[in-house]
């Protein structure tokens, strides 16, 4: 899949998907979000395939900027796609993460993978991961008290 922008610079970078399923899921999600076909966009929030496709698009954009732009502009895009920039999204990501049926049983790598899937295409650094884990525990504690 190749693309160019209509902006000030051509982007001869390609977006490589792991398989056709990623492309199909990305297109189906785009249709869902744009047209609300099924009314259930929630199905994509925890989809590893969808998250992977979004991350490929983000990385291809950043790669294209690195090859055709200034380092400052490229770094600006890297920063733009960090979850830590979107404080209003932290609790939503934490709430979805905490709803995993085995949240307390997940190992560190599994937990990170789950959170990164939910946050995609935003990136999650170590500090943000700790914040999400703390928020998820608070959410679980509040929900447990309500029961």
DSSP file (Angstrom, degrees, kcal/mol; ACC not computed):
  #  RESIDUE AA STRUCTURE BP1 BP2  ACC     N-H-->O    O-->H-N    N-H-->O    O-->H-N    TCO  KAPPA ALPHA  PHI   PSI    X-CA   Y-CA   Z-CA
    1    1 A X              0   0    0      0, 0.0    14,-1.9     0, 0.0     2,-0.3   0.000 360.0 360.0 360.0 124.4    0.0    0.0    0.0
    2    2 A X  B     +A   14   0A   0     12,-0.2     2,-0.3     2,-0.0    12,-0.2  -0.896 360.0 176.3-120.6 150.3    1.6    3.3   -1.0
    3    3 A X        -     0   0    0     10,-0.9     2,-0.3     8,-0.4    10,-0.1  -0.986  12.9-164.6-148.2 157.5    0.4    6.8   -0.3
    4    4 A X        -     0   0    0     -2,-0.3     2,-0.3     6,-0.1     6,-0.1  -0.943  21.3-124.7-135.2 161.3    1.4   10.4   -0.8
    5    5 A X        -     0   0    0      4,-0.4     6,-0.1    -2,-0.3    -2,-0.0  -0.670   9.1-137.6-102.4 162.1    0.2   13.6    0.7
    6    6 A X  S    S+     0   0    0     -2,-0.3     4,-0.1     4,-0.1    -1,-0.1   0.292  78.4  96.8 -95.7   8.2   -1.1   16.6   -1.0
    7    7 A X  S    S-     0   0    0      2,-0.3    -2,-0.0     1,-0.1     3,-0.0   0.311 100.1 -64.3 -78.3-150.9    0.9   18.8    1.4
    8    8 A X  S    S+     0   0    0      1,-0.1     2,-0.4     2,-0.0    -1,-0.1   0.612 114.9  41.1 -79.0 -13.8    4.3   20.4    1.0
    9    9 A X  S    S-     0   0    0      2,-0.0    -4,-0.4     0, 0.0    -2,-0.3  -0.994  77.3-122.1-140.6 141.2    6.3   17.2    0.7
   10   10 A X        -     0   0    0     -2,-0.4     2,-0.5    -6,-0.1    -6,-0.1  -0.481  19.4-150.4 -75.2 151.6    5.8   13.8   -1.0
   11   11 A X        +     0   0    0     -2,-0.1    -8,-0.4    -6,-0.1    53,-0.1  -0.825  17.0 177.7-125.5  92.7    5.9   10.8    1.2
   12   12 A X        +     0   0    0     -2,-0.5    -8,-0.1    52,-0.1    -1,-0.1   0.313  43.3 121.5 -78.9  12.9    7.2    7.8   -0.7
   13   13 A X        -     0   0    0    -10,-0.1   -10,-0.9    47,-0.1     2,-0.3  -0.388  54.9-138.5 -73.3 152.7    7.0    5.6    2.4
   14   14 A X  B     -A    2   0A   0    -12,-0.2     2,-0.7    -2,-0.1   -12,-0.2  -0.825   6.4-131.7-110.6 154.2    4.9    2.5    2.3
   15   15 A X        -     0   0    0    -14,-1.9     2,-0.6    -2,-0.3    42,-0.1  -0.923  24.7-160.9-102.6 115.5    2.5    1.2    5.0
   16   16 A X        -     0   0    0     -2,-0.7     2,-0.3    40,-0.2    44,-0.1  -0.873   2.6-162.7-102.7 122.6    3.3   -2.5    5.5
   17   17 A X        -     0   0    0     -2,-0.6     3,-0.1     1,-0.1    36,-0.1  -0.737  25.1-127.3 -98.5 151.0    0.6   -4.6    7.2
   18   18 A X  S    S-     0   0    0     -2,-0.3     2,-0.3     1,-0.2    -1,-0.1   0.853  85.7 -17.7 -64.8 -34.5    1.4   -7.9    8.7
   19   19 A X  S >> S-     0   0    0      1,-0.0     4,-1.1    -3,-0.0     3,-0.6  -0.956  73.2 -90.7-161.2 174.1   -1.4   -9.5    6.7
   20   20 A X  H 3> S+     0   0    0     -2,-0.3     4,-2.6     1,-0.2     5,-0.2   0.777 116.0  68.9 -66.8 -26.6   -4.6   -8.8    4.8
   21   21 A X  H 3> S+     0   0    0      1,-0.2     4,-2.8     2,-0.2    -1,-0.2   0.892  96.6  52.8 -60.8 -39.8   -6.7   -9.2    7.9
   22   22 A X  H <> S+     0   0    0     -3,-0.6     4,-2.5     2,-0.2    -1,-0.2   0.923 110.5  47.0 -61.3 -43.8   -5.1   -6.0    9.4
   23   23 A X  H  X S+     0   0    0     -4,-1.1     4,-2.3     2,-0.2    -2,-0.2   0.924 113.3  48.7 -64.2 -43.4   -6.1   -4.1    6.2
   24   24 A X  H  X S+     0   0    0     -4,-2.6     4,-2.8     1,-0.2    -2,-0.2   0.925 112.5  47.6 -62.7 -45.2   -9.6   -5.5    6.3
   25   25 A X  H  X S+     0   0    0     -4,-2.8     4,-2.8     2,-0.2     5,-0.2   0.905 111.1  51.3 -64.7 -41.4  -10.1   -4.7   10.0
   26   26 A X  H  X S+     0   0    0     -4,-2.5     4,-2.2    -5,-0.2    -1,-0.2   0.922 113.4  44.9 -62.0 -43.8   -8.8   -1.1    9.5
   27   27 A X  H  X S+     0   0    0     -4,-2.3     4,-2.2     2,-0.2    -2,-0.2   0.912 113.5  49.3 -66.5 -42.1  -11.2   -0.5    6.6
   28   28 A X  H  X S+     0   0    0     -4,-2.8     4,-2.4     1,-0.2    -2,-0.2   0.909 112.0  49.0 -64.0 -41.1  -14.1   -2.1    8.5
   29   29 A X  H  X S+     0   0    0     -4,-2.8     4,-2.9     2,-0.2     5,-0.3   0.903 109.3  52.6 -64.7 -40.2  -13.4    0.0   11.6
   30   30 A X  H  X S+     0   0    0     -4,-2.2     4,-2.3    -5,-0.2     5,-0.2   0.910 110.6  47.4 -61.7 -41.7  -13.2    3.1    9.4
   31   31 A X  H  X S+     0   0    0     -4,-2.2     4,-2.9     2,-0.2     5,-0.5   0.918 112.5  50.1 -63.9 -43.3  -16.6    2.3    7.9
   32   32 A X  H  X S+     0   0    0     -4,-2.4     4,-2.3     1,-0.2    -2,-0.2   0.938 114.2  43.0 -61.4 -48.4  -18.0    1.7   11.4
   33   33 A X  H  < S+     0   0    0     -4,-2.9    -1,-0.2     1,-0.2    -2,-0.2   0.869 119.5  43.3 -68.5 -36.2  -16.7    4.9   12.8
   34   34 A X  H  < S+     0   0    0     -4,-2.3    -2,-0.2    -5,-0.3    -1,-0.2   0.917 132.3  17.2 -76.0 -43.1  -17.7    7.0    9.8
   35   35 A X  H  < S-     0   0    0     -4,-2.9    -3,-0.2    -5,-0.2    -2,-0.2   0.524  87.9-132.0-112.3  -7.7  -21.1    5.6    9.1
   36   36 A X     <  +     0   0    0     -4,-2.3    -4,-0.2    -5,-0.5    -3,-0.1   0.909  39.2 170.7  57.6  44.3  -22.1    3.8   12.3
   37   37 A X  S    S+     0   0    0     -6,-0.4    -5,-0.1     1,-0.2    -1,-0.1   0.916  76.1  16.7 -56.9 -51.8  -23.2    0.7   10.4
   38   38 A X  S    S-     0   0    0      2,-0.0    -1,-0.2    -6,-0.0    -2,-0.1   0.626  95.5-128.2 -98.4 -13.8  -23.7   -1.6   13.3
   39   39 A X  S    S+     0   0    0     -7,-0.2     2,-0.2     1,-0.1     3,-0.1   0.606  84.0 100.2  76.8  10.0  -23.8    0.9   16.0
   40   40 A X    >   +     0   0    0      1,-0.1     3,-1.2     2,-0.0     4,-0.1  -0.563  29.0 152.5-130.3  69.4  -21.2   -1.0   17.9
   41   41 A X  G >   +     0   0    0      1,-0.2     3,-1.8    -2,-0.2     4,-0.4   0.651  60.7  86.1 -69.9 -13.5  -17.8    0.6   17.4
   42   42 A X  G >>  +     0   0    0      1,-0.3     3,-1.4     2,-0.2     4,-0.5   0.766  70.0  76.1 -57.9 -26.9  -16.8   -0.8   20.8
   43   43 A X  G <4 S+     0   0    0     -3,-1.2    -1,-0.3     1,-0.3     3,-0.2   0.722  94.1  50.9 -62.2 -19.4  -15.7   -4.1   19.1
   44   44 A X  G X4 S+     0   0    0     -3,-1.8     3,-1.2     1,-0.2    -1,-0.3   0.626  87.0  82.5 -92.2 -13.7  -12.6   -2.4   17.9
   45   45 A X  T <4 S+     0   0    0     -3,-1.4    -1,-0.2    -4,-0.4    -2,-0.1   0.823 104.5  28.5 -63.8 -32.4  -11.3   -0.9   21.1
   46   46 A X  T 3< S+     0   0    0     -4,-0.5     2,-0.7    -3,-0.2    -1,-0.3   0.090  88.6 125.2-116.0  22.7   -9.7   -4.1   22.3
   47   47 A X    <>  -     0   0    0     -3,-1.2     4,-2.6    70,-0.2     5,-0.2  -0.741  44.8-161.9 -86.0 114.6   -8.9   -5.7   19.0
   48   48 A X  H  > S+     0   0    0     -2,-0.7     4,-2.4     1,-0.2     5,-0.2   0.858  93.0  54.2 -61.7 -34.2   -5.1   -6.5   18.7
   49   49 A X  H  > S+     0   0    0      2,-0.2     4,-2.1     1,-0.2    -1,-0.2   0.930 110.8  44.5 -66.0 -45.0   -5.5   -6.7   14.9
   50   50 A X  H  > S+     0   0    0      2,-0.2     4,-2.5     1,-0.2    -2,-0.2   0.918 113.5  50.8 -64.6 -44.2   -7.0   -3.2   14.7
   51   51 A X  H  X S+     0   0    0     -4,-2.6     4,-2.5     1,-0.2    -2,-0.2   0.911 109.9  50.2 -60.3 -42.8   -4.4   -1.8   17.2
   52   52 A X  H  X S+     0   0    0     -4,-2.4     4,-2.1     2,-0.2    -1,-0.2   0.908 109.9  50.1 -63.9 -42.0   -1.6   -3.3   15.1
   53   53 A X  H  X S+     0   0    0     -4,-2.1     4,-2.0     2,-0.2    -2,-0.2   0.925 112.0  48.0 -62.0 -44.5   -2.9   -1.8   11.9
   54   54 A X  H  X S+     0   0    0     -4,-2.5     4,-2.5     1,-0.2    -2,-0.2   0.903 110.5  51.5 -62.6 -41.1   -3.2    1.6   13.5
   55   55 A X  H  X S+     0   0    0     -4,-2.5     4,-2.8     1,-0.2    -1,-0.2   0.873 107.3  53.2 -65.3 -36.1    0.3    1.4   14.9
   56   56 A X  H  X S+     0   0    0     -4,-2.1     4,-2.3     2,-0.2    -1,-0.2   0.915 109.5  48.4 -63.3 -41.9    1.6    0.5   11.4
   57   57 A X  H  X S+     0   0    0     -4,-2.0     4,-2.2     2,-0.2    -2,-0.2   0.938 112.7  48.3 -62.9 -46.3    0.0    3.6   10.0
   58   58 A X  H  X S+     0   0    0     -4,-2.5     4,-2.3     1,-0.2    -2,-0.2   0.936 113.3  46.8 -59.1 -48.2    1.4    5.8   12.8
   59   59 A X  H  X S+     0   0    0     -4,-2.8     4,-2.5     1,-0.2    -1,-0.2   0.855 111.0  52.1 -65.5 -35.0    5.0    4.3   12.4
   60   60 A X  H  X S+     0   0    0     -4,-2.3     4,-2.6    -5,-0.2    -1,-0.2   0.895 109.2  50.4 -67.4 -39.1    4.8    4.7    8.6
   61   61 A X  H  X S+     0   0    0     -4,-2.2     4,-2.2     2,-0.2    -2,-0.2   0.942 113.2  45.2 -61.4 -47.6    3.8    8.4    9.0
   62   62 A X  H  X S+     0   0    0     -4,-2.3     4,-2.3     1,-0.2    -2,-0.2   0.893 112.6  51.3 -65.6 -39.7    6.7    9.0   11.4
   63   63 A X  H  X S+     0   0    0     -4,-2.5     4,-1.6     2,-0.2    -1,-0.2   0.915 109.9  50.0 -62.1 -43.1    9.1    7.1    9.1
   64   64 A X  H  X S+     0   0    0     -4,-2.6     4,-1.0     1,-0.2    -2,-0.2   0.890 110.5  49.9 -62.6 -39.7    7.9    9.2    6.2
   65   65 A X  H  X S+     0   0    0     -4,-2.2     4,-1.5     1,-0.2     3,-0.4   0.888 106.7  55.6 -66.3 -38.8    8.5   12.4    8.1
   66   66 A X  H  < S+     0   0    0     -4,-2.3    -1,-0.2     1,-0.2    -2,-0.2   0.874 111.8  43.5 -61.0 -36.3   12.0   11.3    9.2
   67   67 A X  H  < S+     0   0    0     -4,-1.6    -1,-0.2     1,-0.2    -2,-0.2   0.647 128.9  24.5 -86.2 -13.7   13.0   10.9    5.6
   68   68 A X  H  < S+     0   0    0     -4,-1.0     2,-0.2    -3,-0.4    -2,-0.2   0.280 114.0  53.1-135.1  14.3   11.4   14.1    4.2
   69   69 A X  S  < S-     0   0    0     -4,-1.5     2,-0.2    -3,-0.1    -4,-0.0  -0.767  85.4 -77.1-140.5-178.2   11.1   16.6    7.0
   70   70 A X     >  -     0   0    0     -2,-0.2     4,-2.3     1,-0.1     3,-0.2  -0.551  39.8-118.5 -83.4 152.0   13.0   18.3    9.7
   71   71 A X  H  > S+     0   0    0      1,-0.2     4,-2.7     2,-0.2     5,-0.2   0.863 113.7  55.8 -57.9 -36.4   13.9   16.5   13.0
   72   72 A X  H  > S+     0   0    0      2,-0.2     4,-1.8     1,-0.2    -1,-0.2   0.908 108.3  46.1 -63.9 -42.0   11.8   19.0   15.0
   73   73 A X  H  > S+     0   0    0      2,-0.2     4,-1.6    -3,-0.2    -1,-0.2   0.911 113.0  50.1 -67.3 -41.8    8.7   18.4   13.0
   74   74 A X  H  X S+     0   0    0     -4,-2.3     4,-2.2     1,-0.2     3,-0.3   0.934 110.3  49.5 -61.4 -45.8    9.2   14.6   13.2
   75   75 A X  H  X S+     0   0    0     -4,-2.7     4,-2.7     1,-0.2    -1,-0.2   0.851 105.2  59.3 -62.9 -33.7    9.6   14.8   16.9
   76   76 A X  H  X S+     0   0    0     -4,-1.8     4,-2.0     1,-0.2    -1,-0.2   0.896 107.4  45.5 -60.3 -40.5    6.5   16.8   17.2
   77   77 A X  H  X S+     0   0    0     -4,-1.6     4,-1.5    -3,-0.3    -2,-0.2   0.882 109.9  53.9 -70.6 -38.4    4.5   14.0   15.6
   78   78 A X  H  < S+     0   0    0     -4,-2.2     3,-0.3     1,-0.2    -2,-0.2   0.939 113.2  43.8 -58.5 -45.8    6.2   11.4   17.8
   79   79 A X  H >< S+     0   0    0     -4,-2.7     3,-1.5     1,-0.2    -2,-0.2   0.864 106.1  62.0 -67.1 -36.5    5.1   13.5   20.8
   80   80 A X  H 3< S+     0   0    0     -4,-2.0    -1,-0.2     1,-0.3    -2,-0.2   0.841 102.1  52.0 -58.9 -34.4    1.6   14.0   19.4
   81   81 A X  T 3< S+     0   0    0     -4,-1.5    42,-3.2    -3,-0.3     2,-0.5   0.000  82.8 111.6 -97.8  29.9    0.9   10.3   19.5
   82   82 A X  B X   -b  123   0B   0     -3,-1.5     3,-1.7    40,-0.3     4,-0.3  -0.881  65.1-140.7-100.4 133.0    1.9    9.7   23.1
   83   83 A X  G >  S+     0   0    0     40,-2.8     3,-2.3    -2,-0.5     6,-0.2   0.835  98.9  71.4 -58.8 -32.6   -1.0    8.8   25.5
   84   84 A X  G 3  S+     0   0    0     39,-0.4    -1,-0.3     1,-0.3     3,-0.2   0.708  89.7  61.5 -60.6 -19.2    0.7   11.0   28.1
   85   85 A X  G <  S+     0   0    0     -3,-1.7     2,-0.6     1,-0.2    -1,-0.3   0.632  97.6  61.7 -77.8 -13.8   -0.4   14.1   26.1
   86   86 A X    X>  +     0   0    0     -3,-2.3     3,-2.4    -4,-0.3     4,-0.7  -0.633  56.4 167.9-118.9  72.3   -4.1   13.2   26.5
   87   87 A X  H >> S+     0   0    0     -2,-0.6     3,-1.0     1,-0.3     4,-0.6   0.839  76.6  62.9 -54.2 -35.6   -4.9   13.3   30.1
   88   88 A X  H 34 S+     0   0    0      1,-0.2     4,-0.4    -3,-0.2    -1,-0.3   0.687 102.8  51.2 -66.1 -15.9   -8.6   13.1   29.4
   89   89 A X  H <> S+     0   0    0     -3,-2.4     4,-2.5    -6,-0.2     5,-0.3   0.640  86.9  84.0 -93.1 -16.1   -8.1    9.7   27.8
   90   90 A X  H <X S+     0   0    0     -3,-1.0     4,-2.9    -4,-0.7     5,-0.2   0.921  91.8  45.7 -55.2 -50.1   -6.1    8.1   30.7
   91   91 A X  H  X S+     0   0    0     -4,-0.6     4,-3.1     1,-0.2    -1,-0.2   0.887 111.6  52.6 -65.1 -37.7   -9.2    7.1   32.7
   92   92 A X  H  > S+     0   0    0     -4,-0.4     4,-2.3     2,-0.2    -1,-0.2   0.918 112.3  44.7 -62.7 -43.0  -10.9    5.7   29.6
   93   93 A X  H  X S+     0   0    0     -4,-2.5     4,-2.6     2,-0.2    -2,-0.2   0.921 115.1  49.0 -65.4 -43.2   -7.9    3.5   28.8
   94   94 A X  H  X S+     0   0    0     -4,-2.9     4,-2.9    -5,-0.3    -2,-0.2   0.899 110.1  51.5 -63.6 -40.6   -7.6    2.5   32.4
   95   95 A X  H  X S+     0   0    0     -4,-3.1     4,-1.0     2,-0.2    -2,-0.2   0.935 112.8  44.5 -63.1 -46.1  -11.3    1.6   32.6
   96   96 A X  H >< S+     0   0    0     -4,-2.3     3,-0.6     1,-0.2     4,-0.2   0.919 114.5  50.0 -64.2 -41.7  -11.1   -0.6   29.5
   97   97 A X  H >< S+     0   0    0     -4,-2.6     3,-1.7     1,-0.2    -2,-0.2   0.923 108.5  52.2 -62.0 -43.8   -7.9   -2.2   30.8
   98   98 A X  H 3< S+     0   0    0     -4,-2.9    -1,-0.2     1,-0.3     5,-0.2   0.687  97.8  67.4 -68.6 -17.0   -9.5   -2.9   34.2
   99   99 A X  T <<  +     0   0    0     -4,-1.0    -1,-0.3    -3,-0.6    -2,-0.2   0.523  69.2 119.2 -81.9  -3.9  -12.4   -4.6   32.6
  100  100 A X  S X  S-     0   0    0     -3,-1.7     3,-1.8    -4,-0.2     4,-0.2  -0.441  71.5-130.8 -59.5 130.1  -10.2   -7.4   31.4
  101  101 A X  T 3  S+     0   0    0      1,-0.3    -1,-0.2    -2,-0.1     3,-0.1   0.734 105.0  34.0 -61.4 -21.7  -11.6  -10.5   33.0
  102  102 A X  T >> S+     0   0    0      1,-0.1     3,-1.7     2,-0.1     4,-1.0  -0.049  75.2 136.7-120.4  32.7   -8.1  -11.6   34.2
  103  103 A X  G X4 S+     0   0    0     -3,-1.8     3,-0.8     1,-0.3    -1,-0.1   0.869  75.2  47.6 -48.3 -47.2   -6.6   -8.2   34.9
  104  104 A X  G 34 S+     0   0    0      1,-0.2    -1,-0.3    -4,-0.2    -2,-0.1   0.669 111.3  52.4 -72.8 -15.3   -5.0   -9.2   38.2
  105  105 A X  G <4 S+     0   0    0     -3,-1.7    -1,-0.2     2,-0.1    -2,-0.2   0.575  83.8 109.6 -94.6 -11.5   -3.6  -12.4   36.7
  106  106 A X    <<  -     0   0    0     -4,-1.0     2,-0.1    -3,-0.8    -3,-0.0  -0.405  65.7-130.5 -68.9 137.9   -1.9  -10.7   33.7
  107  107 A X     >  -     0   0    0     -2,-0.1     4,-2.9     1,-0.1     5,-0.2  -0.283  34.2 -94.2 -75.0 172.3    1.9  -10.7   33.8
  108  108 A X  H  > S+     0   0    0      1,-0.2     4,-2.4     2,-0.2     5,-0.2   0.910 125.9  44.8 -56.8 -46.8    3.8   -7.4   33.1
  109  109 A X  H  > S+     0   0    0      2,-0.2     4,-2.5     1,-0.2    -1,-0.2   0.905 114.7  48.2 -67.3 -41.2    4.2   -8.0   29.4
  110  110 A X  H  > S+     0   0    0      2,-0.2     4,-2.4     1,-0.2    -2,-0.2   0.903 111.9  50.2 -64.6 -40.6    0.6   -9.2   29.0
  111  111 A X  H  X S+     0   0    0     -4,-2.9     4,-2.5     2,-0.2    -2,-0.2   0.932 111.8  47.4 -63.2 -46.1   -0.7   -6.2   30.9
  112  112 A X  H  X S+     0   0    0     -4,-2.4     4,-3.0    -5,-0.2     5,-0.2   0.925 111.5  51.0 -61.2 -44.7    1.4   -3.8   28.7
  113  113 A X  H  X S+     0   0    0     -4,-2.5     4,-1.9     1,-0.2    -1,-0.2   0.904 111.0  48.7 -61.3 -41.1    0.2   -5.5   25.5
  114  114 A X  H  X S+     0   0    0     -4,-2.4     4,-2.0     2,-0.2    -1,-0.2   0.931 113.9  45.4 -63.7 -46.4   -3.4   -5.1   26.6
  115  115 A X  H  X S+     0   0    0     -4,-2.5     4,-2.5     1,-0.2    -2,-0.2   0.914 112.5  50.9 -65.2 -43.4   -3.0   -1.5   27.5
  116  116 A X  H  X S+     0   0    0     -4,-3.0     4,-1.4     1,-0.2    -1,-0.2   0.851 108.1  53.5 -64.4 -33.7   -1.1   -0.7   24.3
  117  117 A X  H  < S+     0   0    0     -4,-1.9    -1,-0.2    -5,-0.2     3,-0.2   0.928 112.1  44.2 -63.9 -45.0   -3.9   -2.4   22.3
  118  118 A X  H  < S+     0   0    0     -4,-2.0    -2,-0.2     1,-0.2    -1,-0.2   0.890 116.6  46.3 -66.6 -39.6   -6.5   -0.2   23.9
  119  119 A X  H >< S+     0   0    0     -4,-2.5     3,-2.4    -5,-0.1    -1,-0.2   0.655  91.4 160.7 -80.1 -16.5   -4.4    3.0   23.6
  120  120 A X  T 3<  +     0   0    0     -4,-1.4     3,-0.1     1,-0.4   -68,-0.1  -0.173  59.9  26.9 -53.4 138.1   -3.4    2.4   19.9
  121  121 A X  T 3  S+     0   0    0    -40,-0.1    -1,-0.4   -70,-0.1     2,-0.2  -0.963 113.4  79.4 -90.2  10.3   -2.4    4.4   17.9
  122  122 A X  S <  S-     0   0    0     -3,-2.4   -40,-0.3    -4,-0.1     2,-0.2  -0.514  80.4-124.5 -76.6 146.6   -1.1    6.3   20.9
  123  123 A X  B     -b   82   0B   0    -42,-3.2   -40,-2.8   -45,-0.2     2,-0.5  -0.614  13.6-146.8 -92.4 153.8    2.1    5.1   22.5
  124  124 A X        -     0   0    0     -2,-0.2     2,-0.1   -42,-0.2    -8,-0.1  -0.960  12.2-163.6-123.4 111.9    2.5    4.1   26.1
  125  125 A X     >  -     0   0    0     -2,-0.5     4,-2.4     1,-0.1     5,-0.2  -0.343  39.4 -94.8 -86.0 176.3    5.8    4.8   27.9
  126  126 A X  H  > S+     0   0    0      1,-0.2     4,-1.9     2,-0.2     5,-0.2   0.889 124.7  49.8 -60.0 -42.2    6.8    3.2   31.2
  127  127 A X  H  > S+     0   0    0      1,-0.2     4,-1.8     2,-0.2    -1,-0.2   0.915 112.0  47.9 -63.5 -42.8    5.6    6.2   33.3
  128  128 A X  H  > S+     0   0    0      1,-0.2     4,-2.6     2,-0.2    -1,-0.2   0.873 107.6  56.7 -66.3 -36.3    2.2    6.2   31.5
  129  129 A X  H  X S+     0   0    0     -4,-2.4     4,-2.5     1,-0.2    -1,-0.2   0.910 106.7  49.1 -61.1 -42.1    1.9    2.4   32.0
  130  130 A X  H  X S+     0   0    0     -4,-1.9     4,-2.4     2,-0.2    -1,-0.2   0.889 110.4  50.9 -64.6 -39.0    2.3    2.9   35.8
  131  131 A X  H  X S+     0   0    0     -4,-1.8     4,-2.8     2,-0.2    -2,-0.2   0.925 111.0  48.4 -63.4 -44.3   -0.3    5.6   35.8
  132  132 A X  H  X S+     0   0    0     -4,-2.6     4,-2.9     2,-0.2    -2,-0.2   0.917 111.2  50.1 -63.5 -43.5   -2.7    3.4   33.9
  133  133 A X  H  X S+     0   0    0     -4,-2.5     4,-2.1     2,-0.2    -1,-0.2   0.925 112.6  47.1 -61.0 -43.9   -2.1    0.5   36.3
  134  134 A X  H  X S+     0   0    0     -4,-2.4     4,-2.0     2,-0.2    -2,-0.2   0.926 113.9  47.3 -62.8 -46.0   -2.7    2.7   39.3
  135  135 A X  H  X S+     0   0    0     -4,-2.8     4,-2.5     1,-0.2    -2,-0.2   0.901 110.1  53.1 -62.6 -41.3   -5.9    4.2   37.7
  136  136 A X  H  X S+     0   0    0     -4,-2.9     4,-2.5     1,-0.2    -1,-0.2   0.906 108.5  49.9 -61.4 -41.3   -7.1    0.7   36.8
  137  137 A X  H  X S+     0   0    0     -4,-2.1     4,-2.3     2,-0.2    -1,-0.2   0.887 110.3  50.3 -64.9 -38.6   -6.7   -0.5   40.4
  138  138 A X  H  X S+     0   0    0     -4,-2.0     4,-2.5     2,-0.2    -2,-0.2   0.912 111.0  49.2 -63.9 -42.4   -8.6    2.6   41.7
  139  139 A X  H  X S+     0   0    0     -4,-2.5     4,-2.7     2,-0.2     5,-0.2   0.919 111.3  48.6 -64.0 -44.7  -11.4    1.8   39.2
  140  140 A X  H  X S+     0   0    0     -4,-2.5     4,-2.3     1,-0.2    -1,-0.2   0.911 111.7  50.1 -61.8 -42.6  -11.6   -1.8   40.3
  141  141 A X  H  X S+     0   0    0     -4,-2.3     4,-2.0     2,-0.2    -2,-0.2   0.915 112.4  46.8 -62.8 -43.9  -11.6   -0.8   44.0
  142  142 A X  H  X S+     0   0    0     -4,-2.5     4,-1.6     2,-0.2    -2,-0.2   0.921 113.3  48.4 -63.2 -44.4  -14.5    1.7   43.4
  143  143 A X  H  X S+     0   0    0     -4,-2.7     4,-0.9     1,-0.2    -1,-0.2   0.869 110.5  51.7 -64.8 -36.1  -16.5   -0.8   41.4
  144  144 A X  H  < S+     0   0    0     -4,-2.3     3,-0.4     1,-0.2    -1,-0.2   0.878 107.3  52.6 -68.3 -38.1  -15.9   -3.4   44.1
  145  145 A X  H  < S+     0   0    0     -4,-2.0    -1,-0.2     1,-0.2    -2,-0.2   0.838 105.3  55.7 -66.1 -32.7  -17.2   -1.0   46.8
  146  146 A X  H  <        0   0    0     -4,-1.6    -1,-0.2     1,-0.2    -2,-0.2   0.769 360.0 360.0 -70.6 -25.9  -20.4   -0.4   44.8
  147  147 A X     <        0   0    0     -4,-0.9    -1,-0.2    -3,-0.4    -2,-0.2   0.481 360.0 360.0 -76.2 360.0  -21.3   -4.1   44.6
